[in-house]
Amino acid sequence: MTAVVLSAHSLYRFFRAGEEETLALQGVTLEAEPGEIVAVTGPSGSGKTTLLNCLAGLDEPDGGTVRVAGERISHRAERERSALRSRHIGVLLQSKNLVDHLSVRDNIALVQRLVRGRRPVPAEDLLEQVGIRDRAGALPRQLSGGEAARAGLAVALANAPALVLADEPTGEVDGETERRVLALLREHASTGTAVVVISHSRAVAAAADRVLRMRDGRWV
Ligand SMILES: Nc1ncnc2c1ncn2[C@@H]1O[C@H](COP(=O)(O)OP(=O)(O)OP(=O)(O)O)[C@@H](O)[C@H]1O
C-alpha cells in the first residue's frame, strides 16, 4: 500500500474562449493519505470543480501530474484514465453520476461490473447505508434531490474506491441526512479510503481532517 492515495503536483489548467483566457488552476499541489478527509472550499469560479475533474481524470491538466493509488492518471488516453477511475476512484459530481435509464440498483451493478477481483458490497447494503434501501428499483428521475444525492453517493462507493472525490455531496440534503452522509464517509475513511470533498457546508468542514481554501486557482 502506498503512503499517499492521492498525489497531485503543480496542476495548471487554462481555458480559452475567443480572446479570453482563464487560468483555472495555477500550480495546485494536493496530497491525501489513507483515512484522510480533505475539504476544499472557496468562492464560485475559484477552480474547485476544475481541480476535482483533473484529480478524477475526467479532464487533463495542462501542466502537472496526478497519481492515484501509485498510478499516474494524468496525461494518458481517455480509455486508460477511465479504467483507472473505475479501479481506484469513486466520483460524485454535481452533474450527478447516475445513468438515467437504469434503476438505482442497476446503476450500482454497472459500476461493480467494471471492477474485477474485489467482492462487491451488495447494492441493498450500500443503499441501506445511505438510507434509501426502499428506492432500489426507482429510476433517477423518480428520486427527490436528496434521494438522488444519496443514490449518487452509493454509486460512488460501490467500487470500494481508494479515493472518493465528491462535489457538494450534501448540497441538497437535510441536516439529518448530511450527518448520515458524513458518518458514512468517515466510516469508509476508517478503512483506508481518502476523501476529497468540495463543500461550503460548515458541517462538512467540521467533519474533515483538513480544510483547504482556494481562490483564483491557488490555495490561500
Ligand atoms: N470548460 C470551460 N471553459 C471555459 N472556462 C471554464 C471551463 N470550466 C471552467 N471554466 C472557468 O474556470 C474557472 C474555474 O471554474 P470552476 O468551475 O472550477 O470553479 P468552482 O470553484 O468550481 O466554481 P463553483 O463553486 O461556482 O462551482 C471559472 O472562471 C470558470 O468560468
The ligand as an SDF file (V2000), in Angstrom:
LIG
                    3D

 31 33  0  0  0  0  0  0  0  0999 V2000
  -14.8420   24.3590  -19.8970 N   0  0  0  0  0  0  0  0  0  0  0  0
  -14.5480   25.6200  -19.5570 C   0  0  0  0  0  0  0  0  0  0  0  0
  -14.3210   26.5640  -20.4900 N   0  0  0  0  0  0  0  0  0  0  0  0
  -14.0130   27.8340  -20.1650 C   0  0  0  0  0  0  0  0  0  0  0  0
  -13.8660   28.2540  -18.8770 N   0  0  0  0  0  0  0  0  0  0  0  0
  -14.0730   27.3500  -17.8970 C   0  0  0  0  0  0  0  0  0  0  0  0
  -14.4240   25.9870  -18.1720 C   0  0  0  0  0  0  0  0  0  0  0  0
  -14.5650   25.3380  -16.9900 N   0  0  0  0  0  0  0  0  0  0  0  0
  -14.3120   26.2360  -16.0280 C   0  0  0  0  0  0  0  0  0  0  0  0
  -14.0150   27.4560  -16.5620 N   0  0  0  0  0  0  0  0  0  0  0  0
  -13.6460   28.6640  -15.8140 C   0  0  0  0  0  0  0  0  0  0  0  0
  -12.6150   28.3200  -14.9000 O   0  0  0  0  0  0  0  0  0  0  0  0
  -12.8190   28.9730  -13.6460 C   0  0  0  0  0  0  0  0  0  0  0  0
  -12.9470   27.9490  -12.5330 C   0  0  0  0  0  0  0  0  0  0  0  0
  -14.1930   27.2610  -12.6880 O   0  0  0  0  0  0  0  0  0  0  0  0
  -14.6400   26.1150  -11.6880 P   0  0  0  0  0  0  0  0  0  0  0  0
  -15.9340   25.5550  -12.1970 O   0  0  0  0  0  0  0  0  0  0  0  0
  -13.5290   25.1710  -11.4850 O   0  0  0  0  0  0  0  0  0  0  0  0
  -14.8970   26.9410  -10.3400 O   0  0  0  0  0  0  0  0  0  0  0  0
  -15.5970   26.4750   -8.9860 P   0  0  0  0  0  0  0  0  0  0  0  0
  -14.7420   26.9890   -7.8840 O   0  0  0  0  0  0  0  0  0  0  0  0
  -15.8730   25.0200   -9.0240 O   0  0  0  0  0  0  0  0  0  0  0  0
  -16.9800   27.2890   -9.0300 O   0  0  0  0  0  0  0  0  0  0  0  0
  -18.4290   26.9240   -8.3890 P   0  0  0  0  0  0  0  0  0  0  0  0
  -18.2520   26.9750   -6.8900 O   0  0  0  0  0  0  0  0  0  0  0  0
  -19.3050   28.0230   -8.9100 O   0  0  0  0  0  0  0  0  0  0  0  0
  -18.8200   25.5660   -8.9070 O   0  0  0  0  0  0  0  0  0  0  0  0
  -14.0490   29.8560  -13.8290 C   0  0  0  0  0  0  0  0  0  0  0  0
  -13.6220   31.1440  -14.1650 O   0  0  0  0  0  0  0  0  0  0  0  0
  -14.7880   29.1940  -14.9700 C   0  0  0  0  0  0  0  0  0  0  0  0
  -15.5700   30.1480  -15.6880 O   0  0  0  0  0  0  0  0  0  0  0  0
  1  2  1  0
  2  3  1  0
  2  7  2  0
  3  4  2  0
  4  5  1  0
  5  6  2  0
  6  7  1  0
  6 10  1  0
  7  8  1  0
  8  9  2  0
  9 10  1  0
 10 11  1  0
 11 12  1  0
 11 30  1  0
 12 13  1  0
 13 14  1  0
 13 28  1  0
 14 15  1  0
 15 16  1  0
 16 17  2  0
 16 18  1  0
 16 19  1  0
 19 20  1  0
 20 21  2  0
 20 22  1  0
 20 23  1  0
 23 24  1  0
 24 25  2  0
 24 26  1  0
 24 27  1  0
 28 29  1  0
 28 30  1  0
 30 31  1  0
M  END
$$$$
